[in-house]
Structures are given as structure tokens and as C-alpha cells.
């Protein structure tokens, strides 16, 4: 009773003074649920997601806290992640838009064969592209960042890929509809599946190989389940990349007080997108080393041989532009815009590094 009377007295006193009964600090503390399909031991989770969350928590003075759930720990499938953010099942997700084939068609331009240069530059281009020519692509959520991974490549169980002809008849996993199309045009039998399905599919022989970047190899044990890896000489271009989105429930974002919105905003956008891409591609070094340590065979496809891959895969680009035209968009203009932005940010990335990092780039904890 004493505690209750004390509380009532303090409430009455606060009301008389015209101030809140509780501190603004207490009122403004929020907890956000972050959900993704990535393994809790992956580079993406440890060095990207957790680093980003730690930075947000620190800059909010502890008033934004996270409940962090990797590996689909809150249930559902990777395909459902975007809708979990849209519907408010969770607050923030990191996922592949391409998990839902054709739902986000304009951003697929970044997944076309031999489009990307490096992940940081292409991620910045992806962000600017959406802000300028595809503003409503993710209209159902509040977008925090948009990024891509480093160069995608081949990983196979029993056969080394040196030329496009070597893919004939192989069942190859692809992450999105544009990349599975590409695999088909290169002669493989494409099998679409989310990343977590790769280990079981390789073990059971459902697939003969997969295309993923080096960075993610250890988290899905591809270095243990395959013997051969085929990467492209950078001078010949990158085979492909995949687009990702970090998205927040709109209502949750809108419910934040202005100062906490600013913390989210300061850790969103162009620079954060570029940072995420850069950190993910930096993970390629350790991923490649995992295959070296197992004495797997790594082959680098020279730029001269990459031309055959380019020629066969070009049909994907043509079909994508036709699809955009049918949807009421100018496919050629979208493609040219994406290429120009990738080139612009690629030149900026190649320029001498500044002494201090970009303000919005999260620091590794």
C-alpha cells in the first residue's frame, strides 16, 4: 500500500506540474525484433547485422534495443520474411527480394549476368536506382538499406566448370528467377531454392552444385559438400550478384519518436547500403580460404573464356527488358540507368580512400 500511495502521489505531483509522470527515457525505449534466414555463425549475421544493431543501440543511448533472431528462429520460411515485416509479425528483416519471383521486377536488373563491379559500388547504385526510378518497389515497408553480395560463382560436387559447355546436364541451384534463367541458358538444369536448402540438397544429390559467392560458403558447408570451385577473373566481369533488402515495418517506424527515427535514418540509406555490400564482399576472403584449407580445386575462368558465358547469358537481359516493357516500364531505360549508376559508384569506389569512414557506415563492434 505504501508503494501504491507513493506512486499515486508522484503521479498527482507530476500532473500538477504539467509534466509526464515517467521520464521520457522510459517512455521512448523500444525493442525491435530483427529476423533473417542467415546462420548465427555467418559473416552476414556477425559482421553486418549484429554490427548494425549494436551501432543503432549505442547511438540511441540504449533506448532502441533489439531482439535478434537469425536462422528463421521466429518461424516461417525465407520466402515469407518480407511479408513478416510488411504485416508487423516482426519489426525488421533482411532478405532476398528474389525469393518471391517477379514480385520486385525492376530491381532484378542488378541480378542480370555480368552487371556488377564490386559489392560496395553496386549496392550504392542499387539504393540510388530505387530512389530515382523504382520508388514504389518496396512501398509496403520502410526501407533501411539495399545491397548486393560479392561476385557469384560455381561450386560443384564432381565436375570442374571451365567453360559454359561444362554446365550441360548439371543440376545447379540458383537463388532468384533471373539467375536460374541464366543457369538454364548456360546449359544447366536450374533448381531454385533458398540458401538454407543447399546443404541438404547437395548431400542427397538433389543438386550437383550451386552458385553462391565465396562469403557464404562456410555457413552452408559448401566447402565440405563440393570439391570444385570456379571463379571468374575480375577483368572478365562478375557472373552475377543477388539483391538484398533490409526493411522495417512502416507502422513501427512511424511510431518512433523523432529522435529515435533519426537514429534509424542515420543508419539507413546510401552509405549504409554501401557498407553492407562492402562487408559482405570482404567475407569472400575467408570463404575462399575455407576451400583452400580443404585442398579443394579452385579454377579461375579467364576473361577470354568468360565471353562465351556472356554470350549465352545475354538472353536473360533481353527477356528482362521485354518483361519490363510488358509491365509498362521502359526496360532499356531501366537497364541503362542501372549500368550508369554502377559505373558512377564504381569510379568513386576506385578513387583514393578518405582518411575517415563515411558517417553513416556502422563500425564493427
N, C-alpha and C positions, 0 to 999 in steps of 0.2 A: 504493500500500500504506500510506503514511504517513497519508493521509486516512482510509482504512478503519480503521486501528488507532485513530486519534483518535476516530472515531465510535463504535467499539466501547467504548473507554474511557469516553467520556462517557455512553454508554448504561448501562454497568455501574455507573458512579458514581451515575447518576440512580436506578437500581434499588435500590442500597444505601441511598439516602436516602429511598426510598419516594415519589419524585416522578416525573412523566412525563419522558421523555427529551426531548420537544419542548415548546415553550411552548404555553400554552393558546391564545394568539393564533393560532398556526399551525394548531392543531387545529380551531379554531372558524371559520375563514374558509370561507365558502360562496359559490358562484356560482350564481345563479338565471337561468334562461332565461325571458325575457318575450316573449310572442308576440301579435301582433294583426294585424288586416287594415288598420288605418289607414295612410294615406300618411305617409312620413317628413317631409313638409313640412306636415302638417296641424296645426291648432291643438291637436287632441286629443293628438297624439304629442308635440309640442314643449312645450306648456304644462301638460299634465296628466300624461301617462305619464312623460316624462323628468324632470319636476319631482318627481314622486312617487319615482321611483327614486333620484334624486340625494339627496333628503331621507333615505331609508332608508339609503343608503350612508354618508352623513355621520353619522347618529345611531348607526350600528353601529360607528363608528370605522374604517370601511373593511373590516370583517370580513364584511359582506354586499356582494357585487359582482353586477352584472347583465350578462348578455349580452342586448342589446336587439335585437329583430327585428320591425320594422314590415312592413307590406305582404306578409304571409304568406311572409316570406323563408325560413322553415324548412319550407315546403311545406304541402300540403293546401289546403283551401278554408275560407272563413269559417265555413261550416256545421259544420266539424269542430273548431273551436277549443275549445269546451267539453270535448269528449271528449279532446282533446290534454292538457288539464290533468288531467282525471279519470284518464287512463291513464298519466300520467307521461311522455308524449312531450316535454312542456315543463313548466316549473315554475309559471308564472303566465300567465294570459291575460286579455285584456279583449275582451269580445264581446257580441253581442246574443243573449240567450236566445231571442228570437223567430225566430232563424234556423232553429230546429228547431220547426216549427209544432206547437203543442199539447203540447210536452214539459214546459213550465213554466206550466201553465194559470192558476194562482192569481195570478201577478204580472202577467198580461195586463190586470188591472183598471186599471193605470196607463196602458195604451195605449188605453183606451176614449176615444171622442171627447169633447172639452171637459172632461177630468178635471183637468188640471194647472193650477197657477197660475204658479209660477216654478220653474226647474230646481233651485235650491238647496233650497227647501222641499219640493218633490215628491220629491227624492232622499232627504231625511231621512225623509219619510213612508214611502217605499219600504223603506228599511232597517228602520224600526220595524215596519212591516207584516209583513215576512218574519220578524222575531224573535218576533212575537207570534201570528200566525195562519197562517204558512206556513213553519214552522221546517225542514221536511224538503224544501222545494222544491229546494234545491241540496245535498242531503245527500251527494252523491258527491264534493264538493270542500270545501276550506276557503275560505269567502267572505271577501274582504278589504273590498270595497265594492260598493254597489248605487246606481245613479244613473240619471237621465234627462237628455235634452238639452232645449234651449230650444224654444219653440213651433214646431211643424212647419207647413209652408205649401206652396203650389203654385208650381211652376216649369214653364213651358210654352214650346214652341218657336214656335208660330204663332197662339195664341189666348189672349187675356186672360181669366182666370177672375174674374168679378164676382159671379155668382150660381151656385147649385147647378146650374141648368139648363145652364150653360156647359160643364159637365163631360161632358155626354152624348156618347157615342161616342169620347171621347178615351182612348187607351191610356196609363194612368198607373201608374208604378212605385210600389209600396208595400213597406215593409221587413218587415212582420210580418203574420200572418194576420188580426189584428183590424183593422189599418189597410187591408189590401187589401179586407176585407169592407166597411169604411166607404166606400172609394172606389167599390165596386160599388153600394152603396145610394145614393150621391150621383149615380149615373148614368154613371160612367166604366167603362171596361173595365180592371179591375185586373190588373197584371202584377207578381208578386212576384219580387224579386231582391235579392241583397246589394248594398251600396253600391258596391263596385268595378266592378260591371257597368254602372252608369249611363252613363258617357261613351260606351262602345261602342254601347249600346242607343239613345241619343239620336242619335248620328252615323248609324246605319244605319236609323233610323226604326222600330225595333222598338217604341219607346215615343214618345208625343207630349209627355210631361212626367214629372215626378216630384214626390213630396212628400219634402222634407228640411228641416231647419232652416237658417237663414242661415249658421250657423257652418261647415258642411261644404261650402258651395257652391264656394269656391275650390279645395279639394283634389281635387274631381272635375270641375272646369272647367264647372260648370253655368251660370255667368255667361257663358261663351263659347258654350255649346251651346243656350241658350234666350234668348228675348227678353223674356219676360213673367214677372212675379213677383206673386203675390197673397198678402198677409199679412192677418192679422185684427187689427182694433183690439183692444187688450188688454182694453177694457171688455166686449167680447163673448166673451172667453174664448179659449183656445188650441185650435186644431183638434185637435191630438194631440201626443203625445210618444212616445219609444221607450225601453224599458228596457235597461240595460246591467248586466253583472256583471264585476267583477274577481275572479277565482277562482284559488286556488292548489292544487296537488296536495297531497292530505291527507298522504300519507306523507312528502313533502318537508318540509311544515310540522312534522309531528310529530318529524322527525329533528333539528330545530334545537335547540341548547342553549337553556336557559330565557331567558338574557339576549337572545339573538337573536330568540326568539319574541316577547319583549316589544317589541322594535323594530318587528316586523311588526304586533303588536297595537296599538301606539301610532299606527300609520299605517293603521289599519283602522276600520271602524265608522261610526257616525252622522255624526260631524264630517267624516271623510274623504269619505264619500258626498256630503254637502252641498257640500264644497269642490269635488269633481269636477264636480258639476252646475253650480255657480256659474261655474267657469272655462269650462266648455263653453258656457254661455249667454253669457258675456261675449264669446266669439268671434263672436257674431251681429253685432256692430257692424262688424267688419272684413269679414265675409262679405257683409253688405248693401252696404257701400261698394264692393265689387268689382263689383256690378251697377250701382250708380250711376255709377261711373267709365266703364263701357262704354255709358252712356246707354240702358240697358235700361229698360223701362216697369215701374214698381212701383205696384201698386194696393193700397190698404188697404180691406178689406171692413168696412163699418161694422157696429156691433153689431146694428142693426136687421135687416140682411141676413143676419147670422150665424144668426138664428133659424131660417131655412129649412134651413141646413146642420145645425143641431142636431136639427131635427125628423126629417129623413131619416136622419141617422146614429144616432138613438136606438135603432133596431132592433139595432144591434151590441151595445149594452148589454143589451138584453132577451135576445138569443141567448146572450151570455156567461153571464148568470145561469142560464139554463136548462141550459147545458153544465155549469156548476159543480154544479148540483143533481143532474144525472145521474151525475157523478163522485163523489157522496157528500159534497159540500161545501154549505154554505149560501150560495148565490150572493148573496142580498140582504145577508146579514150581512157578507160579504167586501167588497161594494161600499160599504156604509155605513161600514165600518171604514176603508177607504182614503180615502174622502171626509173623514171626521172627522180623520184624520191629516194630510191635505193642508191642511185648514183650520187645524189647530193649528200646524203648522210654518209655514204662510203668515203667520199672525198674528205669529209670533216673528220671521220674516224682515222683516216690515214695521215692527217696533219699532226705535227708535233704535239705531244700531250701537254696539257697545262699542269702547273705545279700543284694546284689544288683540285680535288674532285668536284663534280657538279653538286650544287647544294642539295638537290632532291635525291641524290644517289644514296641509298641506305648503306650503312657501314656494317661490315661483318662483325658480329658480336665477339 
